């Protein structure tokens, strides 16, 4: 039987990515985006979160699958 669970969700999006992409070669854009996603994902994991989805130039992370709401919010704040 399904149960409700509290999570904290955090979306991180690269600002001005369209302008950044317009001024560079596609290979450079992929390299920069890869470094961005890797850095965000590392911060999320270090704060005990889970990078759930990668959406273009953004990352959706979830926190606190096994703890209460206050801890989830603190974890998301630490990652951000």
C-alpha positions in Angstrom: 0.0 0.0 0.0 1.5 3.4 -1.0 2.4 5.9 1.7 3.1 9.6 1.7 6.6 10.7 2.3 8.1 14.2 2.7 11.0 15.1 0.5 12.8 18.4 -0.3 13.4 19.0 -4.0 16.0 21.3 -5.4 16.3 22.4 -9.0 19.6 24.0 -10.1 19.7 25.7 -13.5 22.7 27.2 -15.3 22.0 30.9 -15.8 22.5 32.5 -19.2 23.3 29.1 -20.7 21.7 30.2 -24.0 24.1 33.1 -24.3 27.0 31.0 -23.3 26.1 28.3 -25.9 25.7 30.9 -28.7 29.3 32.1 -28.2 31.0 28.7 -28.2 31.5 25.6 -30.3 29.2 22.6 -29.6 32.1 20.6 -28.1 32.9 23.3 -25.7 29.3 23.6 -24.6 29.1 19.9 -23.9 32.4 20.1 -21.9 31.1 23.1 -19.8 27.7 21.5 -19.2 29.4 18.2 -18.2 31.5 20.0 -15.6 28.5 22.0 -14.3 26.4 18.8 -13.9 29.4 17.0 -12.2 29.9 19.8 -9.7 26.2 20.1 -8.8 25.9 16.3 -8.5 28.9 16.1 -6.2 27.5 18.8 -3.9 24.2 17.0 -3.8 25.8 13.6 -2.9 28.0 15.3 -0.3 24.8 16.7 1.3 23.2 13.2 1.4 20.9 13.9 -1.6 20.2 12.2 -4.9 20.5 13.7 -8.3 17.2 12.5 -9.7 17.0 14.0 -13.2 19.2 15.9 -15.6 17.1 18.4 -17.6 19.3 20.0 -20.3 21.3 22.6 -18.3 19.5 21.8 -15.0 19.6 19.2 -12.3 16.7 18.0 -10.1 17.8 16.7 -6.8 15.8 15.2 -4.0 16.7 15.0 -0.3 15.7 13.1 2.7 14.1 9.9 1.6 14.7 8.5 5.1 14.5 11.5 7.5 12.2 14.3 8.7 11.4 17.6 6.9 13.9 19.8 8.9 16.8 17.6 8.0 15.7 17.4 4.3 15.7 21.2 4.1 19.1 21.5 5.7 20.5 19.0 3.3 19.2 20.9 0.3 20.5 24.2 1.7 23.9 22.6 2.2 24.0 21.4 -1.4 22.9 24.7 -2.8 
